[in-house]
Amino acid sequence: MEITGREKIDNCIHGEFVFKYFFDAEWTKDIIGKMASLGELKYYGSFPVPMFRVRCPDGTVIKGVQSTNECRAIFPRSCADTAALKFETLVREIFQEPMREG
């Protein structure tokens, strides 16, 4: 699963920076589970449309809906650029395919 795009959302809340990230695959329960390595994962599987939220130690909040290919990332004003770079780097690491032998 790779990030294919990023779009700033104009309606910033509480001084935070909100971005929509697009991916080359849809969120599945298994893929969502891997997001726990970023921080505190809450998965709401009993909702009519399952969704998730991750609270990262730096204050970043990631929200997404299962079976879509996007999520929202809310970065704190104090470190928005650093937090965005860290999020993008960690996502690449989490979903990096293992090297195939042969």
Residue pairs with C-beta under 8 A, 6 or more apart in sequence:
1 23
1 24
1 25
1 31
1 91
1 95
2 23
2 24
2 92
2 95
3 21
3 22
3 23
3 88
3 91
3 92
4 22
4 23
4 24
5 21
5 22
6 19
6 20
6 21
6 22
7 19
7 20
7 22
8 17
8 18
8 19
9 18
9 19
9 20
9 72
11 18
12 18
13 74
15 77
16 74
16 75
16 76
16 77
16 80
17 74
17 75
17 76
17 77
17 80
17 84
18 72
18 73
18 74
18 75
19 72
19 73
19 75
19 84
20 70
20 71
20 72
20 73
21 70
21 71
21 72
21 73
21 91
22 69
22 70
23 69
23 70
23 71
24 69
25 31
25 69
26 66
26 67
26 68
26 69
27 52
27 64
27 65
27 66
27 67
27 68
27 69
27 71
28 66
28 67
29 43
29 45
29 50
29 66
31 95
32 41
32 43
32 52
32 64
32 66
33 41
33 43
34 94
34 95
35 41
35 52
35 54
35 62
35 94
36 54
37 90
37 94
38 54
38 56
38 62
38 87
38 90
38 94
39 54
39 55
39 56
39 57
39 60
40 54
40 55
41 52
41 53
41 54
42 52
42 53
42 54
42 55
43 50
43 51
43 52
44 50
44 51
44 52
44 53
49 65
49 66
49 67
50 65
50 66
50 67
51 63
51 64
51 65
51 66
52 62
52 63
52 64
52 66
53 61
53 62
53 63
54 61
54 62
54 63
55 61
56 62
56 83
56 87
58 76
58 79
58 82
58 83
58 86
59 75
59 76
59 78
59 79
59 83
60 73
60 74
60 75
60 76
60 83
60 86
60 87
61 73
61 74
62 71
62 72
62 73
62 74
62 87
63 71
63 72
63 74
64 70
64 71
64 72
65 71
73 84
73 87
75 83
75 84
75 87
76 83
